Amino acid sequence: MSQGELCAIPLRELPSMMDIPVSEVRPLPETFNGLRLVGLASHVALLPQEGRPLEIFLLNMRKLAEMMHVASLLPGR
């Protein structure tokens, strides 16, 4: 992916837009086992909600773009 090239993440629903206090953002622990996010997220914010907290992962867009590029080179794409 070259600089200035557009990239998008397909979504089923519109994302929620919200301000997240920097004080709520934490590095993901090394023991985090969210296999689908390995290398794609480095930080998480846990926001209180009724029931269980809302987990918001901050994505590494460079890593995501690299993975999308590799996937586009696979046969059948």
N, C-alpha and C positions, 0 to 999 in steps of 0.2 A: 504494500500500500504506500503510495507516494504522498508527500506532504501536500496538503490542500485537497486531497481526494476525499469525497464524502463517504461516510460510513453510517449505517443505521442498525438498530437492534429491533427486530420485529416483536410486537407486543400484542397480546390478546385484548388488553384494556388500556385505556389512557392512563398514564402514570399519575400518581398523586404528587403535587408540587407542595413542598413545605420547607420552611427554614429549619435547619438543624443546628443547634448550638454546638460550636466547636468543642465545648467541654464534654459533649456526649459521644464524640468520635474517638474510638480506641483502635489500636492495631489489632488485627486478628491474632489470637494466640497460635503459637506453632503447633499446638495439639489439635487445632480445629480440623474436623474431619469432614467438612462439606466437600466431598469429592468433586462435585460439579463446579465448585468455585476455586479449586486449587490453582493458584497463580493468577486468577482473574480478579480477585478481591484481596486487598491488603488491610482494609480497615472496615469497621462495623460501628454503627450507632444503634443503641437499644433505647427506644422511646417508650415510656410507660403508656399502656392502654388498659382498658378493662380486660380481664383475663390474663393473657400473657403479653410480654412486651413486643413491640413491632421491631423486627430486625431489618436494618437498612445497610446493605453492603455497598461500599464504594468500589467501583470497577476500575481496573487498570486498562484504560482504553487502548494503549499501545499493544499490550499482550492480547487483548481481544481481537484487535485488527490483524495481528500476526496469525492467530488461530483461524480467523475467517479466511485469510489468504491461503493458508495451507489446505483448509477444507475445500476451497474452490478448485484446487489442483487435483483432488481425488477423482478417480474414474466415476462416471455416472452423474457428475455435477454439471 
